[in-house]
Amino acid sequence: MKWYIKIILLFFLSSLSPSIFAAGALDHFEIVLWKEEAKAGEALDVTISAVDKNDEILTDYTGDILVFSESDSEAEFPDDLSTNSYSFLTANEGSVKFENAVKFNNPGVQDIYVYDLNDENILGVAEVTIIEDQKISNADIKIVSPENGVTIGKNVFLVSGTTQKNHQVRIAINSEQDLFTTSNSDGVFEKEIEWLQEWANTIQAFILDADNEKIGESEIVEIKINSNAPVFKSITVDPAGEVSAESEIKIQVVSTTGLREVQVIINDVITKLEEWANGIYTATTIAPKDPGEYGVDIILKDDFAHETREREVETLTIVPGVPLESGDVKVVEEPKEEAPAPKTQELDLSIKDIKVVELKTRSVVTWAELPDARSYNVYKKSADGKIELLENVKKPRFEIAITWDVVRYEDFAIKAVGQTSSGQVVQWDLSEMTQVKTGPELYIFMFLMAMLLSSWIFFMRKNQA
């Protein structure tokens, strides 16, 4: 059948285009397969050149050729050779390369023949050894992350693992949803997983062959998803109503059970609450010194980096302390010296030696540690000029992420918090504002410098030319 097709094509195409070459100019075709050995089904590049008897390429050859394999009737010729014929163009200059042009599907020594359609005595032949592609079975595949048994604090994360390189990988989620990815040249695969159900989930990876058949599977990884932020339920302040300045206040917050940290902020003073019973957190603090109204803010944090902030969940009305009265009897006492106010000068709470270290992904702010400080408040200056409390830290160190996505903070300040020998909590003055890099200005600068350098090189080359 293949010889019949060849004869028909020779007859048909030769009747359409008579040879334009002088007799003897075209001697044969040189065929290069670029490989001496290949696997069955592997796509091979083919270069075909029209040459004379001295093996010199005829750059003006524009004839028609027939391309086929006598040895492998199942050989595939995709793209430009799909009809087993080709017409040389002037732009080819007598030689043309076809990428991924032929696939041999049977093992053994296989050939490619090229005939000139105007003269079947002018031909070329090339051979290649095809070996049977031994299919892999029981291929290794392993999920590296996440680890089995972990609990993840969000329902979007990256699954990664290792397997055979350059293979398709199917990832089954809860045996219901299939996601696909491909391992790279190092055998590493990654796929972002999202919208997992709360609590228990299973993940398993499968490696597939060229026919999408499973040739290996990983162990099943079981994980739990807890993407719920802590929930604020209620707050109780004792005493309620008007509170005397600098008096003792008992606070109780009801929230999610087992939180890592519960904090109450009153007049920039942070008080940490402890879990007294399931979901009930308590603490005792001191009312502000100056009369007025003060909002009570809370911060709830769990072990999965979830955080809930609630502002002014309660309002304290601070009034001056009232002296005791006993009926209508007025007690007259001898004048006494007024007790001196707690000496804050006995504490050294001045922030010194502020330093900023800019790393690739974050800026680190440090300052000299103060023995008299029990903690430090870190503030930022917002775009409208307001000074806002960011966080209370125990160590003289604070990190700010450098990202493209979040609101950029530029000016930061620190205030030391201490406690006098009488138990009074005091705060010192704010430090001077320190500018900290929180955005990608460095990368923008490098980009602009690269653009200027490229422009200068172009200008110099143009002048030299």
C-alpha positions as CSV (number, residue, x, y, z in Angstrom):
1,M,0.0,0.0,0.0
2,K,2.8,2.5,0.9
3,W,4.5,1.9,-2.5
4,Y,1.2,2.4,-4.2
5,I,0.8,5.8,-2.4
6,K,4.3,6.7,-3.4
7,I,3.8,6.0,-7.1
8,I,0.5,8.0,-7.1
9,L,2.1,10.9,-5.4
10,L,5.1,10.8,-7.7
11,F,2.9,10.7,-10.8
12,F,0.5,13.5,-9.6
13,L,3.1,16.0,-8.3
14,S,5.5,15.4,-11.2
15,S,2.7,16.3,-13.6
16,L,2.2,19.6,-11.9
17,S,5.7,20.9,-11.7
18,P,8.4,20.0,-14.2
19,S,11.9,19.9,-12.9
20,I,13.7,23.3,-13.1
21,F,17.1,21.8,-12.4
22,A,19.7,21.0,-14.9
23,A,20.3,17.2,-15.3
24,G,22.9,15.9,-12.8
25,A,22.8,19.0,-10.6
26,L,20.8,17.3,-7.8
27,D,22.5,14.1,-6.9
28,H,20.8,13.0,-3.6
29,F,19.4,14.1,-0.3
30,E,21.2,14.2,2.9
31,I,19.1,13.3,6.0
32,V,20.1,14.0,9.6
33,L,18.0,12.6,12.5
34,W,20.2,14.2,15.2
35,K,20.2,11.0,17.2
36,E,21.6,7.5,16.7
37,E,19.3,6.0,19.3
38,A,15.8,7.0,20.6
39,K,12.9,5.7,22.5
40,A,9.7,4.5,20.9
41,G,7.3,7.4,20.7
42,E,10.0,10.0,21.1
43,A,9.7,12.9,18.7
44,L,12.9,13.4,16.6
45,D,14.1,16.4,14.7
46,V,14.8,15.9,11.0
47,T,17.0,18.0,8.7
48,I,16.8,17.4,4.9
49,S,19.3,18.9,2.5
50,A,19.4,18.8,-1.3
51,V,23.1,18.2,-2.3
52,D,25.1,17.5,-5.5
53,K,27.5,14.6,-6.0
54,N,30.2,16.5,-4.0
55,D,27.8,16.8,-1.0
56,E,27.5,20.5,-1.5
57,I,24.1,22.0,-0.7
58,L,22.2,23.3,-3.7
59,T,21.0,26.6,-2.2
60,D,18.6,27.3,-5.2
61,Y,16.7,24.0,-4.9
62,T,12.9,24.5,-4.9
63,G,11.7,21.1,-5.8
64,D,9.1,18.8,-4.2
65,I,10.0,15.8,-2.1
66,L,8.3,12.7,-0.7
67,V,9.1,11.6,2.9
68,F,8.1,8.3,4.5
69,S,9.4,5.3,6.4
70,E,9.6,1.9,4.8
71,S,10.5,0.1,8.0
72,D,7.8,1.4,10.3
73,S,4.4,1.7,8.9
74,E,3.2,3.3,12.1
75,A,5.7,6.1,12.0
76,E,4.1,9.5,12.6
77,F,5.0,12.7,10.7
78,P,3.3,15.6,12.3
79,D,3.2,19.3,11.4
80,D,4.7,20.2,8.0
81,L,5.3,16.6,7.0
82,S,1.9,15.3,7.9
83,T,1.1,14.6,4.2
84,N,4.5,12.9,3.7
85,S,5.4,15.6,1.2
86,Y,7.1,19.0,1.2
87,S,7.9,21.8,-1.3
88,F,11.2,23.5,-0.8
89,L,11.0,27.3,-0.6
90,T,13.6,29.8,-1.8
91,A,14.1,30.8,1.8
92,N,15.1,27.3,2.7
93,E,18.3,27.7,0.6
94,G,18.3,23.9,-0.1
95,S,18.2,22.8,3.5
96,V,15.3,22.6,6.0
97,K,14.9,21.4,9.5
98,F,11.7,20.0,10.9
99,E,11.4,20.0,14.7
100,N,9.6,17.1,16.4
101,A,9.0,15.8,12.9
102,V,8.9,12.0,13.2
103,K,7.9,9.5,15.9
104,F,8.8,5.8,15.5
105,N,6.4,3.6,17.4
106,N,8.2,0.2,17.0
107,P,11.6,-0.9,18.3
108,G,14.4,-1.8,16.0
109,V,16.4,-0.1,13.2
110,Q,14.0,2.3,11.5
111,D,14.6,4.4,8.4
112,I,13.4,7.6,6.7
113,Y,13.4,7.8,2.9
114,V,13.3,11.1,0.9
115,Y,12.6,11.1,-2.8
116,D,12.6,13.8,-5.4
117,L,9.1,13.8,-6.9
118,N,10.5,14.6,-10.3
119,D,13.0,11.8,-10.3
120,E,12.5,8.8,-8.0
121,N,16.2,7.8,-8.7
122,I,17.3,10.8,-6.6
123,L,16.8,9.9,-3.0
124,G,18.3,9.9,0.5
125,V,17.9,7.6,3.5
126,A,18.7,7.8,7.2
127,E,18.5,5.2,10.0
128,V,18.0,5.3,13.7
129,T,17.8,2.6,16.4
130,I,14.6,2.7,18.3
131,I,14.5,1.0,21.7
132,E,11.3,0.1,23.5
133,D,10.3,2.6,26.1
134,Q,10.1,0.5,29.3
135,K,7.2,1.8,31.3
136,I,7.9,2.7,34.9
137,S,5.9,0.8,37.5
138,N,5.7,1.5,41.3
139,A,7.4,4.9,40.9
140,D,8.3,6.7,44.0
141,I,6.2,9.7,44.9
142,K,6.1,11.5,48.3
143,I,4.3,14.5,49.8
144,V,6.8,16.6,51.7
145,S,4.6,19.4,52.8
146,P,2.3,19.5,54.7
147,E,3.3,16.8,57.1
148,N,0.9,14.1,58.2
149,G,-1.2,15.0,61.3
150,V,-0.6,18.8,61.3
151,T,-3.3,21.4,61.9
152,I,-3.2,24.4,59.5
153,G,-4.6,27.7,60.3
154,K,-5.9,28.6,56.9
155,N,-7.7,26.7,54.1
156,V,-5.2,27.9,51.3
157,F,-1.7,26.4,51.3
158,L,0.9,24.9,49.0
159,V,1.3,21.1,48.6
160,S,4.8,20.0,47.6
161,G,6.6,16.7,47.1
162,T,9.1,14.7,45.1
163,T,8.8,12.1,42.4
164,Q,10.2,11.2,38.9
165,K,11.2,14.3,37.0
166,N,9.0,15.7,34.2
167,H,5.9,13.6,35.0
168,Q,2.3,14.5,35.5
169,V,1.1,14.4,39.0
170,R,-2.5,14.0,40.2
171,I,-3.4,15.3,43.7
172,A,-6.6,13.8,45.2
173,I,-8.3,15.9,47.9
174,N,-10.6,13.9,50.2
175,S,-10.8,11.3,47.4
176,E,-13.3,13.7,45.7
177,Q,-11.4,16.5,44.0
178,D,-8.5,16.0,41.6
179,L,-5.9,18.6,40.9
180,F,-3.0,18.3,38.3
181,T,0.5,19.6,38.1
182,T,3.9,18.5,36.6
183,S,7.2,17.7,38.3
184,N,10.1,19.8,37.2
185,S,13.6,18.7,36.0
186,D,14.6,18.1,39.6
187,G,11.5,15.9,40.3
188,V,9.8,18.5,42.5
189,F,6.1,19.2,42.2
190,E,4.0,21.9,43.8
191,K,0.3,22.8,43.7
192,E,-1.7,25.4,45.7
193,I,-4.7,23.9,47.4
194,E,-7.7,26.0,48.5
195,W,-11.2,25.8,49.8
196,L,-10.5,22.7,52.0
197,Q,-13.2,21.9,54.5
198,E,-12.9,22.8,58.1
199,W,-11.2,20.2,60.3
200,A,-10.3,16.8,58.8
201,N,-9.0,16.4,55.2
202,T,-6.9,13.9,53.3
203,I,-4.3,14.4,50.5
204,Q,-2.8,11.8,48.3
205,A,-0.5,12.2,45.2
206,F,-0.3,9.9,42.1
207,I,2.4,9.9,39.4
208,L,1.0,9.3,35.9
209,D,2.7,8.0,32.7
210,A,2.3,9.4,29.1
211,D,-1.1,7.6,28.8
212,N,-2.3,9.2,32.1
213,E,-2.1,5.8,33.8
214,K,-1.2,5.7,37.5
215,I,2.4,4.3,38.0
216,G,2.9,5.2,41.6
217,E,1.1,6.7,44.7
218,S,2.1,8.4,47.9
219,E,1.0,7.7,51.4
220,I,-2.2,9.4,52.5
221,V,-1.6,12.6,54.4
222,E,-4.2,13.6,57.0
223,I,-4.4,17.2,58.0
224,K,-6.8,19.4,59.9
225,I,-7.9,22.9,58.9
226,N,-8.7,25.5,61.6
227,S,-9.2,28.8,59.8
228,N,-11.6,30.4,62.2
229,A,-10.4,33.6,64.0
230,P,-11.0,33.9,67.7
231,V,-14.5,35.1,68.6
232,F,-15.0,37.9,71.2
233,K,-18.2,37.2,73.2
234,S,-18.3,39.6,76.2
235,I,-16.4,41.7,78.7
236,T,-17.1,42.5,82.3
237,V,-15.4,45.4,84.2
238,D,-15.5,45.6,88.0
239,P,-16.2,48.2,89.3
240,A,-18.7,49.3,86.6
241,G,-19.8,52.9,86.0
242,E,-17.6,55.6,87.4
243,V,-14.2,54.3,88.5
244,S,-11.8,56.2,90.8
245,A,-8.5,57.2,89.4
246,E,-5.6,54.8,90.0
247,S,-8.0,52.3,91.6
248,E,-7.9,48.5,91.1
249,I,-10.0,47.2,88.1
250,K,-10.9,43.5,87.6
251,I,-11.5,42.5,84.0
252,Q,-13.1,39.4,82.6
253,V,-13.3,38.5,78.9
254,V,-15.3,35.6,77.4
255,S,-14.0,34.3,74.1
256,T,-12.8,31.2,72.3
257,T,-11.3,28.5,74.5
258,G,-7.5,27.9,74.5
259,L,-6.3,31.1,73.1
260,R,-2.6,31.8,73.1
261,E,-2.9,35.4,74.2
262,V,-5.6,37.7,75.3
263,Q,-4.8,41.4,75.9
264,V,-6.7,44.5,77.1
265,I,-5.5,48.0,76.2
266,I,-6.5,50.9,78.3
267,N,-4.8,54.3,77.8
268,D,-2.0,52.6,75.8
269,V,-1.3,50.3,78.7
270,I,-1.5,46.6,77.8
271,T,-2.6,44.0,80.3
272,K,-2.4,40.3,79.6
273,L,-5.3,38.1,80.7
274,E,-5.0,34.5,81.8
275,E,-7.5,31.7,81.1
276,W,-9.3,31.1,84.4
277,A,-11.8,28.6,83.0
278,N,-12.7,27.3,79.5
279,G,-13.0,30.5,77.4
280,I,-13.0,32.8,80.5
281,Y,-9.9,35.1,80.8
282,T,-9.3,37.4,83.8
283,A,-6.8,40.0,85.0
284,T,-6.5,42.9,87.4
285,T,-5.1,46.3,86.4
286,I,-4.9,49.9,87.6
287,A,-7.3,52.6,86.3
288,P,-5.7,55.6,84.5
289,K,-4.5,58.5,86.7
290,D,-6.2,61.3,84.8
291,P,-10.0,61.7,84.9
292,G,-11.9,61.2,81.7
293,E,-13.4,58.6,79.4
294,Y,-11.2,55.7,78.2
295,G,-12.0,53.1,75.6
296,V,-11.2,49.5,76.3
297,D,-9.6,47.6,73.3
298,I,-9.0,43.8,73.2
299,I,-6.7,41.6,71.1
300,L,-7.3,37.9,70.8
301,K,-4.6,35.5,69.3
302,D,-4.6,31.8,68.8
303,D,-1.9,29.2,68.0
304,F,-2.5,29.5,64.3
305,A,-1.6,33.1,63.8
306,H,-5.2,34.2,63.8
307,E,-5.9,37.5,65.4
308,T,-9.1,39.4,66.3
309,R,-9.0,43.0,67.4
310,E,-12.0,44.7,68.9
311,R,-11.9,48.5,69.6
312,E,-13.8,50.2,72.5
313,V,-15.7,47.1,73.6
314,E,-16.2,49.0,76.9
315,T,-15.8,52.6,78.1
316,L,-14.3,53.5,81.5
317,T,-15.3,56.8,83.2
318,I,-12.5,57.8,85.5
319,V,-13.2,60.3,88.3
320,P,-11.0,61.8,90.9
321,G,-10.7,59.9,94.2
322,V,-13.4,61.1,96.8
323,P,-12.4,61.4,100.5
324,L,-14.5,59.4,103.0
325,E,-17.3,61.1,105.0
326,S,-18.9,60.0,108.3
327,G,-22.4,61.5,108.9
328,D,-22.4,65.2,109.7
329,V,-19.3,65.0,111.9
330,K,-16.4,66.8,110.4
331,V,-13.0,65.6,111.4
332,V,-10.4,68.3,111.6
333,E,-6.9,67.1,111.4
334,E,-3.7,68.8,111.7
335,P,-2.1,69.8,108.4
336,K,0.2,67.1,107.1
337,E,2.7,67.2,104.5
338,E,1.3,66.0,101.2
339,A,2.7,62.5,100.3
340,P,5.1,62.9,97.4
341,A,4.0,61.4,94.1
342,P,5.9,58.2,93.1
343,K,9.2,59.2,91.8
344,T,9.4,58.1,88.2
345,Q,12.8,59.6,88.1
346,E,14.0,56.5,89.9
347,L,13.3,54.7,86.7
348,D,15.4,55.0,83.6
349,L,12.8,54.7,80.7
350,S,14.5,56.8,78.0
351,I,14.7,55.0,74.7
352,K,18.2,55.1,73.3
353,D,20.3,53.8,70.4
354,I,17.5,53.0,68.0
355,K,18.9,51.1,65.0
356,V,17.2,49.9,61.9
357,V,18.5,46.9,59.9
358,E,17.0,46.4,56.4
359,L,16.8,42.8,55.3
360,K,15.4,41.5,52.0
361,T,11.9,40.8,53.3
362,R,11.7,42.8,56.6
363,S,13.1,45.7,58.6
364,V,14.3,45.0,62.1
365,V,14.1,47.8,64.7
366,T,16.2,47.5,67.9
367,W,17.1,49.7,70.8
368,A,19.1,49.6,74.0
369,E,17.5,47.3,76.6
370,L,16.3,49.2,79.8
371,P,16.5,47.2,83.1
372,D,13.7,49.4,84.5
373,A,11.3,48.7,81.6
374,R,8.9,45.8,81.9
375,S,7.8,46.1,78.3
376,Y,7.8,48.5,75.3
377,N,5.0,50.0,73.3
378,V,5.6,50.3,69.5
379,Y,3.7,53.1,67.7
380,K,3.4,54.1,64.1
381,K,2.5,57.4,62.5
382,S,-0.4,56.9,60.1
383,A,-0.9,58.9,56.8
384,D,-3.2,61.4,58.6
385,G,-0.6,62.1,61.3
386,K,-2.1,60.2,64.1
387,I,0.1,58.1,66.5
388,E,-1.3,54.6,66.8
389,L,-0.2,51.7,69.1
390,L,1.0,48.8,67.0
391,E,2.1,46.2,69.6
392,N,3.5,45.8,73.1
393,V,6.7,43.8,73.2
394,K,8.9,42.4,76.0
395,K,12.2,42.5,74.2
396,P,13.8,45.6,72.6
397,R,13.2,44.4,69.1
398,F,10.4,44.8,66.5
399,E,10.2,43.4,62.9
400,I,8.2,45.0,60.1
401,A,7.5,43.0,56.9
402,I,8.5,44.5,53.6
403,T,5.8,43.7,51.1
404,W,3.9,45.0,48.1
405,D,0.5,44.3,49.4
406,V,0.1,45.9,52.9
407,V,-0.3,49.5,54.0
408,R,3.1,51.0,54.2
409,Y,4.2,52.3,57.6
410,E,7.0,54.8,57.5
411,D,7.5,56.5,60.9
412,F,7.8,54.5,64.1
413,A,8.4,55.4,67.7
414,I,8.9,53.4,71.0
415,K,7.7,54.1,74.5
416,A,9.0,52.3,77.6
417,V,6.6,51.0,80.2
418,G,7.8,50.6,83.8
419,Q,6.5,50.1,87.3
420,T,7.6,52.1,90.4
421,S,8.4,50.6,93.7
422,S,4.9,51.4,94.9
423,G,3.4,49.4,92.1
424,Q,2.3,52.3,89.8
425,V,2.6,51.6,86.1
426,V,4.2,54.5,84.3
427,Q,5.1,55.2,80.7
428,W,7.9,57.5,79.5
429,D,7.8,59.9,76.7
430,L,7.8,58.7,73.1
431,S,11.1,58.3,71.4
432,E,11.9,60.3,68.3
433,M,10.2,59.1,65.2
434,T,12.4,56.6,63.2
435,Q,11.8,56.1,59.5
436,V,11.6,52.4,58.6
437,K,11.5,50.9,55.1
438,T,8.2,48.9,54.7
439,G,7.9,48.9,50.9
440,P,9.7,47.9,47.8
441,E,11.6,51.2,47.1
442,L,14.9,49.4,46.9
443,Y,13.7,47.2,44.1
444,I,12.2,50.2,42.3
445,F,15.6,52.0,42.6
446,M,17.4,49.0,41.3
447,F,15.0,48.8,38.4
448,L,15.6,52.5,37.5
449,M,19.3,52.1,37.8
450,A,19.2,49.1,35.4
451,M,17.1,51.2,32.9
452,L,19.6,54.1,33.1
453,L,22.5,51.7,32.6
454,S,20.9,50.1,29.6
455,S,20.2,53.5,28.1
456,W,23.8,54.5,28.6
457,I,25.2,51.3,26.9
458,F,22.8,51.8,24.0
459,F,23.9,55.5,23.6
460,M,27.6,54.5,23.7
461,R,27.2,51.8,21.1
462,K,25.3,54.1,18.9
463,N,28.1,56.7,19.1
464,Q,30.7,54.1,18.4
465,A,28.8,52.9,15.3
